[in-house]
């Protein structure tokens, strides 16, 4: 997947997490709508959608973990320089 922002624009880690969370919510709502209004769907397509949701969930979890790790490093660095 290619970045949608230019290389000159640097987003904060919390902005990145918020963006990923927003996409996860949209995808979850779409899949919930599909579940609530069943349509004839190829089983392979359904499996692929489930895989995408799982990958997105893993990405959100990993990004949040990195954000927490970065915040902890910042706090530890600030505490040691005082």
C-alpha positions as protocol buffer text, in pm:
chain_id: "A"
residue {
  index: 1
  type: UNK
  ca { x: 0 y: 0 z: 0 }
}
residue {
  index: 2
  type: UNK
  ca { x: 144 y: 337 z: -98 }
}
residue {
  index: 3
  type: UNK
  ca { x: 142 y: 636 z: 135 }
}
residue {
  index: 4
  type: UNK
  ca { x: -125 y: 893 z: 53 }
}
residue {
  index: 5
  type: UNK
  ca { x: 75 y: 1181 z: 201 }
}
residue {
  index: 6
  type: UNK
  ca { x: 381 y: 1341 z: 46 }
}
residue {
  index: 7
  type: UNK
  ca { x: 719 y: 1254 z: 193 }
}
residue {
  index: 8
  type: UNK
  ca { x: 753 y: 1614 z: 317 }
}
residue {
  index: 9
  type: UNK
  ca { x: 454 y: 1575 z: 551 }
}
residue {
  index: 10
  type: UNK
  ca { x: 545 y: 1407 z: 878 }
}
residue {
  index: 11
  type: UNK
  ca { x: 257 y: 1290 z: 1095 }
}
residue {
  index: 12
  type: UNK
  ca { x: 289 y: 1230 z: 1466 }
}
residue {
  index: 13
  type: UNK
  ca { x: 256 y: 871 z: 1584 }
}
residue {
  index: 14
  type: UNK
  ca { x: -74 y: 953 z: 1756 }
}
residue {
  index: 15
  type: UNK
  ca { x: -210 y: 1097 z: 1428 }
}
residue {
  index: 16
  type: UNK
  ca { x: -111 y: 776 z: 1250 }
}
residue {
  index: 17
  type: UNK
  ca { x: -285 y: 562 z: 1514 }
}
residue {
  index: 18
  type: UNK
  ca { x: -597 y: 778 z: 1492 }
}
residue {
  index: 19
  type: UNK
  ca { x: -599 y: 744 z: 1112 }
}
residue {
  index: 20
  type: UNK
  ca { x: -564 y: 366 z: 1130 }
}
residue {
  index: 21
  type: UNK
  ca { x: -834 y: 345 z: 1398 }
}
residue {
  index: 22
  type: UNK
  ca { x: -1068 y: 548 z: 1178 }
}
residue {
  index: 23
  type: UNK
  ca { x: -1015 y: 309 z: 886 }
}
residue {
  index: 24
  type: UNK
  ca { x: -1067 y: 9 z: 1114 }
}
residue {
  index: 25
  type: UNK
  ca { x: -1399 y: 151 z: 1235 }
}
residue {
  index: 26
  type: UNK
  ca { x: -1512 y: 211 z: 876 }
}
residue {
  index: 27
  type: UNK
  ca { x: -1418 y: -140 z: 768 }
}
residue {
  index: 28
  type: UNK
  ca { x: -1585 y: -291 z: 1074 }
}
residue {
  index: 29
  type: UNK
  ca { x: -1905 y: -97 z: 1001 }
}
residue {
  index: 30
  type: UNK
  ca { x: -1899 y: -215 z: 640 }
}
residue {
  index: 31
  type: UNK
  ca { x: -1859 y: -579 z: 741 }
}
residue {
  index: 32
  type: UNK
  ca { x: -2131 y: -543 z: 1005 }
}
residue {
  index: 33
  type: UNK
  ca { x: -2363 y: -401 z: 737 }
}
residue {
  index: 34
  type: UNK
  ca { x: -2283 y: -696 z: 513 }
}
residue {
  index: 35
  type: UNK
  ca { x: -2364 y: -933 z: 801 }
}
residue {
  index: 36
  type: UNK
  ca { x: -2692 y: -752 z: 874 }
}
residue {
  index: 37
  type: UNK
  ca { x: -2799 y: -749 z: 508 }
}
residue {
  index: 38
  type: UNK
  ca { x: -2672 y: -1077 z: 368 }
}
residue {
  index: 39
  type: UNK
  ca { x: -2590 y: -1083 z: 1 }
}
residue {
  index: 40
  type: UNK
  ca { x: -2472 y: -1364 z: -216 }
}
residue {
  index: 41
  type: UNK
  ca { x: -2096 y: -1352 z: -177 }
}
residue {
  index: 42
  type: UNK
  ca { x: -1824 y: -1581 z: -292 }
}
residue {
  index: 43
  type: UNK
  ca { x: -1677 y: -1767 z: 7 }
}
residue {
  index: 44
  type: UNK
  ca { x: -1327 y: -1669 z: -106 }
}
residue {
  index: 45
  type: UNK
  ca { x: -1424 y: -1301 z: -99 }
}
residue {
  index: 46
  type: UNK
  ca { x: -1569 y: -1338 z: 252 }
}
residue {
  index: 47
  type: UNK
  ca { x: -1247 y: -1506 z: 369 }
}
residue {
  index: 48
  type: UNK
  ca { x: -1040 y: -1230 z: 210 }
}
residue {
  index: 49
  type: UNK
  ca { x: -1244 y: -961 z: 385 }
}
residue {
  index: 50
  type: UNK
  ca { x: -1195 y: -1142 z: 717 }
}
residue {
  index: 51
  type: UNK
  ca { x: -819 y: -1161 z: 651 }
}
residue {
  index: 52
  type: UNK
  ca { x: -806 y: -789 z: 574 }
}
residue {
  index: 53
  type: UNK
  ca { x: -989 y: -706 z: 897 }
}
residue {
  index: 54
  type: UNK
  ca { x: -751 y: -928 z: 1093 }
}
residue {
  index: 55
  type: UNK
  ca { x: -446 y: -767 z: 930 }
}
residue {
  index: 56
  type: UNK
  ca { x: -584 y: -423 z: 1007 }
}
residue {
  index: 57
  type: UNK
  ca { x: -643 y: -524 z: 1368 }
}
residue {
  index: 58
  type: UNK
  ca { x: -284 y: -646 z: 1393 }
}
residue {
  index: 59
  type: UNK
  ca { x: -159 y: -322 z: 1243 }
}
residue {
  index: 60
  type: UNK
  ca { x: -362 y: -115 z: 1490 }
}
residue {
  index: 61
  type: UNK
  ca { x: -233 y: -322 z: 1783 }
}
residue {
  index: 62
  type: UNK
  ca { x: 128 y: -301 z: 1665 }
}
residue {
  index: 63
  type: UNK
  ca { x: 107 y: 73 z: 1602 }
}
residue {
  index: 64
  type: UNK
  ca { x: -44 y: 132 z: 1945 }
}
residue {
  index: 65
  type: UNK
  ca { x: 232 y: -75 z: 2106 }
}
residue {
  index: 66
  type: UNK
  ca { x: 499 y: 128 z: 1925 }
}
residue {
  index: 67
  type: UNK
  ca { x: 327 y: 449 z: 2030 }
}
residue {
  index: 68
  type: UNK
  ca { x: 322 y: 337 z: 2396 }
}
residue {
  index: 69
  type: UNK
  ca { x: 688 y: 232 z: 2372 }
}
residue {
  index: 70
  type: UNK
  ca { x: 780 y: 570 z: 2225 }
}
residue {
  index: 71
  type: UNK
  ca { x: 587 y: 752 z: 2498 }
}
residue {
  index: 72
  type: UNK
  ca { x: 759 y: 546 z: 2767 }
}
residue {
  index: 73
  type: UNK
  ca { x: 1101 y: 618 z: 2615 }
}
residue {
  index: 74
  type: UNK
  ca { x: 1017 y: 989 z: 2609 }
}
residue {
  index: 75
  type: UNK
  ca { x: 912 y: 978 z: 2974 }
}
residue {
  index: 76
  type: UNK
  ca { x: 1223 y: 785 z: 3076 }
}
residue {
  index: 77
  type: UNK
  ca { x: 1444 y: 1023 z: 2880 }
}
residue {
  index: 78
  type: UNK
  ca { x: 1277 y: 1328 z: 3038 }
}
residue {
  index: 79
  type: UNK
  ca { x: 1314 y: 1178 z: 3385 }
}
residue {
  index: 80
  type: UNK
  ca { x: 1684 y: 1103 z: 3345 }
}
residue {
  index: 81
  type: UNK
  ca { x: 1768 y: 1450 z: 3213 }
}
residue {
  index: 82
  type: UNK
  ca { x: 1608 y: 1626 z: 3513 }
}
